[in-house]
């Protein structure tokens, strides 16, 4: 049977985390950069544990004002310290709550920069080395994140996005561009099934992108996220795809 992890970005103070946790198999928890504090992290960890949902850290630029979606040029030592602090905080809380952090997934503009620039990816991933034994990287497929994480010796889970448009190069269309975020539930569900069954993603110009992604993200802050996630899960089930974490 074909298997696919369904993940969502949660603990961001937006959307219905409880409802999403009843649908997804993994959750990336905001850990203080673009959103989140100790209370929200604990709440997300406890809710995920109650549902048996695998959790990961979702660090970003320290930029709450722009929700981590504005590109920043920070001194390397400052970015390193920020990423380390964010992930370490969630790891320590996860240990206290008995629900360990299993992976790291970069958020927003930082994720996009790391997808394009190996040096940024290397700085971010080196910053979390040694924090957790066996810690994996959830990385955008067809991006610089993948090669860098593998080079550093991390287990790597390839990720694709159900609700985002793609460039012909296999990267995400910038959010500032029209059509970057998809809202048509039927279209999103169809794209999810195509990825699971054929390993294909359709770019904005019609280019077919080959993808080995085994984790599919639905953004928890997208309007109608719960309805989208339910439709995606139902479509995958109807296609004989098992929703299961790959961590």
N, C-alpha and C positions, 0 to 999 in steps of 0.2 A: 504493500500500500504506500502511496506517495504521502510524505509527511511535510508539514510546514509549520513553523513557529509563527504565531500571530502576536505582535507586540504593540504596546502603546506607551507613549511618554506621559507619565502621571506625576502627581504631587506638585503640580504647577499652579494650583489655585484656580484652575479653569476647567470647566467641564464636569462630568459625573464619573469620578474615579471608581466609585463603588460599582456602578453599572458596567464600566469597562472591564473591571477585574473579573466579572462573571463571564466574560467573553474571551479575553486574551489568555495566552499561556506564558507570557513574560511581560514585565513592566520595567521601564527605565525611569528612575525616580530623580526628579530635580533635587540637587543637593547644595543649593545656596548661591549659585552663580547668577542665573537668570531668574530663578524663583526658588522657593523652598526655605524652610528653617527647621530647627530641631523638631518642633511639634508636628509639622507637616510630614517630615521624613518618618518619624515614628508612626504616625497614623497610616501612611502608605505601606510601611513595612508590615504593620500588624494586619492591615486589610489584605495584603498580598499573601501573607502567611495563612490567614484564615481560608483563603481560596486555593492555596497550594500553587500560587503563581510565582515563578522564578523572578528574582529582581536583579537589576543592574543599576549602576551609578550613571547619572546623566549630567556631567559637568559642562560648563560653558564659559564664555567670557564673563567676567564679573560685571554684568551690565543689566541690572534689573529694569532700568528706565526703558530700554529697548527690547526687553525680553530675550536678550542674547542674540538678536537677529541683525545686529549692526557689526560690520567688520571692524576690528580694532588692531592697532599696531602697538603691542605691549613689549617692553623689554623682556627678553627670554626668561630671565630669572623671576620676573613678576608673574608671567603666565605659568611657569612651572610651579611656583609656590601656590598659586590660586587653584590649579588643577589638583595638586597634591592635597591641599586642605579640604577641597570639596569632596573628593572621593574618600579620603580618610575619615571624614565626619560620618558619611553614610556607612562605611565599613564598620566603624566602631558602634554605631547605633544598631546595625544589623546583627552584630555579635551579641549585643545586649538583649535584643529582641528574639534571639534564636532563629533568625532568618537571614543567612549570610548573603552578601553581595557576590554575584557570580560573574558579572561582566561589567564592562565600561562602554558606554556609547556617547560620543560627543554630540553636543547640541548646537543647532542653529548655525550662525555665521562661522563659529569655530569649526564645526563639522565640515562645512563646505570648504573652508580654507585648507583644512587637513586633507580633504579629498583631492585638492588640486596641487598642494605644495608638500612634498615629502618632508621638508624640514619642519614644518608645523606639526605634521603627524608624529614625527620622531620626538619632538619636544613633549607633546601631550602624552604619548604612550610611555616614554621613558620615565615620565613623572609618576606613573602608577606602578612601575615595576616593584615587585616585592611586597606590595601591600596585602595581597591575598594569594595564597598558593593556588595555582591553576586558573587565575583570573583570565577571562577571555575578553577579546575585543569584538564588539558588534560593529562591523565596518561596512560602509557603503560599497557595494560590489562595483567592480570596474573603476576603482579609485585608488589614489596613492595610499590611502589608509591601509588597504589590504596588504600591499607589498611591504610596507614599513612594519606593520604589526607582525607579519610573518618573520621578517628579518630579525626582529627583536625577540622572537621566540614565543610569542603569545599564541594560544589557541585562537583561531579567528572564525567567527560566524559571519557569513555574507548576508547583507541586508538589502532589501528593496523597499520601495514606498508605494503603497496602494493609492494614496490620495495626492500624489505629486506628479507633475508633468516632468518629462525627461528631455534632455538635449540629445542630439544624434551621437554625442560622444559618451553617452551613458551616465551623465551627471544630472543633478536636479536643476530645473529651470529656476532662476532667481525669483524669489517671492515678489519682487517689485514688478515683474513682468506679468502681463495679462495671461490668465489661464494657468498660472504656476500651481495653484491649488485646485484640485478637482473636487467637484461637489455632486456630480451625477452618480447616485448610488448604484444604479445598474451598470454603468460604465466601470466604476471602481471594482465592483464584484467580478465583472467579466475579465478585467485586467489581472485580478488576483488568481483566477482560475487558469488563465493563460500562462502566467508565471509558474504556477505549481505544476501544470501538466506539460508545458512545452519549453519552459526556461526562456521565455521571451517577454520583452517589454517593448511597447510601441512608443517611439519618440514623437515629438511634436510634428516633425516633417514626414512621418510615415516610416522612418528607418526602424527596422527590427533589431533590437539590441539583445544579444545573447546574455543570459544571466544564470549563474549558479546559486543565486540567493536562496537560502532556506529559512530566512526570517523576514516577515512582511510587516511593515509598520503602518499603523493608522494613528495619526496625530490626535491625542486626546482633546486638544484645544480647537480642532476644526469644528465649525458649526455642524450639528447633526452627527457628531462622531459616533455616538452609541448606535444610532440607526445604521450608519455605514458599516460599523464593525459587525453588527448582527447580520446584515445582508451579505457581507463578505464571508463570514463563518458559515452561513447557510448555503451559499453558492459552492464553497469549498467542500462542504459535507456532501452536497448533492453530486459533486464531481468525484467523490470517493477519496478526498484528501483528508488525512488525519491531522488535526490541530494538536501539535505536541512540541514542547520546548526542545531545542537542539543543544542546550548547554549541559 
